[in-house]
Amino acid sequence: MREQEPEILAAFAGLRPSREGGARVDREEIVVDGRRRPLVHNYGAGGTGFQAGFGMALDSVALVDDVLWELGCGTLQARL
């Protein structure tokens, strides 16, 4: 069986947009079908996104900790 060179279908580069005033990690309450729902914003880290991403994710989860408790999930912990 003869091996062939892989065919490159496309190449992409991701943009890491930053935002004036720094990254946004924030909770907003919105109304969907007459019920209040939490919406978590987590964006705008720019070039520091790789380094800041884990901490921003932890902050985002902390913003909805009350919702997780209501769902019976409690505080999420890593299972390593």
C-alpha distance (Angstrom), angle and dihedral (degrees) to the residues before:
residue distance angle dihedral
M1 . . .
R2 3.79 . .
E3 3.82 119.1 .
Q4 3.77 117.6 -135.7
E5 3.77 130.2 -152.7
P6 3.82 111.3 -100.4
E7 3.78 115.4 -102.6
I8 3.81 114.4 -124.4
L9 3.78 107.2 -138.1
A10 3.81 98.4 -179.8
A11 3.78 143.6 -19.6
F12 3.79 123.5 -142.6
A13 3.79 136.2 -176.4
G14 3.78 121.4 -158.5
L15 3.76 122.1 -130.4
R16 3.76 119.9 -138.4
P17 3.77 104.2 -156.8
S18 3.75 118.0 -159.6
R19 3.74 125.2 -155.9
E20 3.76 132.9 -138.3
G21 3.79 107.3 -99.3
G22 3.80 94.2 26.8
A23 3.77 133.7 -88.5
R24 3.78 120.9 -19.7
V25 3.78 120.1 -133.6
D26 3.77 104.5 164.2
R27 3.80 142.6 138.0
E28 3.78 123.1 -129.7
E29 3.79 127.9 -177.4
I30 3.80 114.6 -133.9
V31 3.80 131.5 178.7
V32 3.81 117.2 -121.2
D33 3.81 119.6 176.5
G34 3.79 89.7 -14.9
R35 3.83 94.0 -53.4
R36 3.79 127.8 107.5
R37 3.80 112.1 -117.9
P38 3.79 130.7 -177.5
L39 3.79 118.0 -118.5
V40 3.80 116.7 -166.9
H41 3.79 119.0 -155.2
N42 3.82 115.1 -154.3
Y43 3.78 113.5 165.7
G44 3.78 147.2 99.0
A45 3.81 102.0 69.7
G46 3.80 91.3 133.3
G47 3.78 116.5 -170.2
T48 3.80 91.5 -8.2
G49 3.79 91.4 62.9
F50 3.79 94.8 106.7
Q51 3.79 93.4 51.1
A52 3.80 96.7 38.0
G53 3.81 98.0 38.2
F54 3.81 98.3 90.0
G55 3.80 93.6 49.0
M56 3.78 91.7 44.9
A57 3.81 89.6 51.5
L58 3.82 91.1 51.9
D59 3.80 90.0 49.6
S60 3.81 90.5 49.5
V61 3.81 92.7 52.3
A62 3.81 90.3 47.9
L63 3.82 88.6 56.1
V64 3.81 90.6 62.0
D65 3.80 97.6 36.6
D66 3.82 89.8 115.8
V67 3.81 90.4 55.8
L68 3.81 91.4 48.8
W69 3.81 90.3 52.9
E70 3.81 90.8 50.4
L71 3.81 89.5 52.5
G72 3.80 90.5 50.8
C73 3.79 94.3 -112.7
G74 3.79 96.2 116.4
T75 3.76 117.1 -167.6
L76 3.78 111.4 -21.2
Q77 3.79 114.7 -123.5
A78 3.79 130.8 -172.7
R79 3.78 116.5 -105.0
L80 3.78 102.1 -147.4
